[in-house]
């Protein structure tokens, strides 16, 4: 069976696992924003920045190991691609968070939850087609 066909057959399982890991990381993100804003009384943007240092490394290792089931060693290049994807997604998430809070009048926790839901598909597609692509080609899932 050719690699593109094999990948397509595995796609629903990969997407489902990715969604599960993403949901866990989203809850971690939302929890950090809640603690930062409601408990520590930080500005919502400061609380959102905090998530970078906790959620991104956690997300990388969980997606690599669980979502895409990659057994071989991680590389700095792959992690760099992941950081690039996360940075782009983080910037888009901040824009959506700010829009939710400033324009729609949502509280920061709800705005973060909405932004996360909107950005899941982007995250999955970029990780599947670019971040982990080389490792996925080797056939490990």
C-alpha positions in Angstrom: 0.0 0.0 0.0 1.4 3.4 -1.0 2.4 5.8 1.8 -0.3 8.5 0.9 -3.1 5.9 1.0 -1.8 4.4 4.2 -1.6 7.8 5.8 -5.2 8.6 4.7 -6.4 5.3 6.2 -4.8 6.2 9.5 -6.0 9.9 9.4 -9.2 9.5 11.5 -7.3 7.8 14.3 -4.5 10.3 14.2 -7.0 13.2 14.2 -8.9 11.7 17.1 -5.8 11.3 19.2 -4.7 14.8 18.3 -8.0 16.2 19.4 -7.7 14.3 22.7 -4.2 15.6 23.4 -5.3 19.1 22.2 -8.2 19.0 24.5 -6.0 18.2 27.5 -3.5 21.0 26.5 -6.5 23.4 26.0 -7.7 22.6 29.5 -4.2 23.3 30.8 -4.1 26.6 28.8 -7.6 27.7 30.0 -6.7 26.7 33.6 -3.5 28.8 33.4 -5.4 31.8 32.1 -8.0 31.3 34.8 -5.4 31.1 37.6 -3.5 34.0 36.1 -6.6 36.3 35.8 -9.0 35.3 38.5 -6.7 34.1 41.2 -3.5 36.1 40.7 -5.3 39.1 39.1 -2.8 39.4 36.3 -3.7 41.1 33.0 -5.1 38.5 30.6 -2.3 38.9 28.1 0.3 38.2 30.9 -1.6 35.1 31.8 -1.8 34.0 28.2 2.0 34.4 27.8 2.5 32.1 30.8 0.9 29.3 28.9 3.8 29.3 26.4 6.3 28.1 28.9 4.2 25.3 30.2 1.9 24.1 27.5 4.1 24.2 24.4 6.8 21.7 25.6 4.0 19.5 27.1 2.1 19.6 23.9 5.1 18.8 21.7 5.9 15.6 23.6 2.3 14.5 23.9 1.5 15.0 20.3 4.8 13.4 19.2 4.3 10.3 21.4 0.5 9.9 21.6 -1.1 11.7 18.6 1.3 10.7 15.9 2.9 7.7 17.8 6.4 8.5 16.7 8.9 6.1 18.3 12.2 7.4 16.9 14.1 10.2 18.6 12.9 13.7 18.3 15.1 16.2 16.5 15.8 19.9 17.1 14.6 20.6 13.5 11.3 19.0 14.3 11.0 20.8 17.6 11.9 24.1 15.8 9.1 23.5 13.2 6.7 22.8 16.2 7.8 26.0 17.9 7.2 27.9 14.6 3.7 26.4 14.3 2.9 27.1 17.9 4.2 30.7 17.6 1.9 31.3 14.6 -1.0 29.7 16.4 -0.2 31.6 19.6 -0.3 34.9 17.7 -3.6 34.0 16.1 -4.9 32.8 19.4 -3.9 36.1 21.1 -5.7 38.0 18.3 -8.8 35.9 18.8 -8.5 36.2 22.6 -8.2 40.0 22.4 -11.1 40.2 19.9 -13.3 38.1 22.2 -12.5 40.2 25.3 -12.3 43.6 23.7 -14.9 43.5 20.9 -17.3 40.8 22.1 -17.1 41.4 25.8 -16.4 37.8 26.7 -14.5 37.0 29.9 -10.9 35.9 29.2 -11.5 32.2 30.1 -14.4 31.9 27.6 -12.6 33.9 24.9 -9.5 31.6 25.3 -11.8 28.5 25.0 -13.4 29.8 21.9 -10.0 30.7 20.3 -8.7 27.2 21.1 -11.6 25.5 19.4 -11.3 27.7 16.3 -7.5 26.9 16.0 -7.6 23.1 16.4 -8.0 22.2 12.8 -5.1 24.6 11.8 -2.9 22.9 14.5 -3.7 19.4 13.3 -3.2 20.1 9.6 0.1 21.9 10.1 1.5 19.3 12.5 0.5 16.4 10.2 1.6 17.9 7.0 4.7 19.9 8.1 5.9 19.5 11.7 6.0 15.7 12.0 5.9 14.9 8.3 9.4 13.4 8.0 8.9 11.1 11.0 5.5 10.1 9.7 7.0 9.1 6.3 9.0 6.4 8.1 5.8 4.6 8.8 5.7 4.8 12.6 2.2 5.3 14.0 
